Amino acid sequence: MLGFYLFGLYLAVLSVFAGPSRRSPEKWWVEIITDLPYCTYYFGPFDTDKEASSNTPGYIEDLESEGAKRLSIRIKRCHPSDLTICESEFSESIAA
C-alpha cells in the first residue's frame, strides 16, 4: 500500500513539473522611440533577441524614410498591448 501511495505522489509531482506551461514565455520585440513624432513603435514578435536585432535596421530605415527622428532602440521581452503609441497633438497642446 505504501508503494502505491508513493507512486501516486511521484505521478502528481511529475505532472506539475512536466505538464504544459499555463503561461507562454514572452517573445522578443524591437522597441523604437522617436522624438518627431513622439511615438513608441513595437516590431515583432521574435523568438530570439538575435532575430530581433537582425531585423532592426530595416525598421529604422522605414521610420527615417518617413521623416522620423530616432531617440532610442531597445530589444526586450514583453507583450505590448499596442504596436504604435503616439502622443496626440491634443494632449501636447493641453500640457503647454
LUMKOL-387010 format. One record per residue (C-alpha): x, y, z; residue in three letters. Coordinates in pm, whole numbers, plus 50000, padded with zeros to 5 digits. Each point is the difference from the previous one (the first is absolute). Last residue first. Layout:
<sites>
XYZALA
...
</sites>
This chain:
<sites>
501725735247711ALA
498584967450141ALA
496615005849837ILE
501615006249659SER
502034967950029GLU
496864979750086SER
498245012749687PHE
503004994449774GLU
499774963350091SER
502894982150162GLU
500604968349807CYS
499864963050092ILE
500474975249717THR
499934962150048LEU
497415001050278ASP
499604975150288SER
503704992349998PRO
501004965550128HIS
503565002850120CYS
503504987049958ARG
502395027149894LYS
501955014749715ILE
500445036950054ARG
500435028849759ILE
500125036450099SER
499335035049878LEU
499604997649625ARG
498705028649788LYS
497124990249776ALA
499865013949647GLY
498164971349831GLU
503304987249856SER
501315000350358GLU
497224976650112LEU
500614975449715ASP
503785000450048GLU
499674994050373ILE
497694970449938TYR
502404985349746GLY
502965004150236PRO
498144981450281THR
499514966649826ASN
503354985150109SER
499415011450357SER
496634982850025ALA
501484967349874GLU
502895003550244LYS
497575006450288ASP
498344966849925THR
496504987549913ASP
498865032849849PHE
496745019150038PRO
500515024849853GLY
500215037449952PHE
498865024450267TYR
499865037449934TYR
500025027550261THR
499125034349875CYS
500995036650034TYR
499805010049636PRO
502725011049981LEU
501584987150321ASP
500104963349907THR
499904969950231ILE
500814966349845ILE
499174967950186GLU
501074967849827VAL
498174970350148TRP
501034966050140TRP
497294975550100LYS
498554994950345GLU
499884964450124PRO
496584983649993SER
498304997650336ARG
498064968650073ARG
503024978349942SER
499184964949890PRO
500674972950256GLY
503494987250078ALA
500495016650338PHE
496474996950138VAL
499334966749831SER
503194985350147LEU
499045010550351VAL
496614983149969ALA
501474968749841LEU
502574996450282TYR
497285004450263LEU
497964972649835GLY
503084977249994PHE
500655007850367LEU
496404990650091TYR
500154967649798PHE
503304990750167GLY
498525006850343LEU
497154976349922MET
</sites>
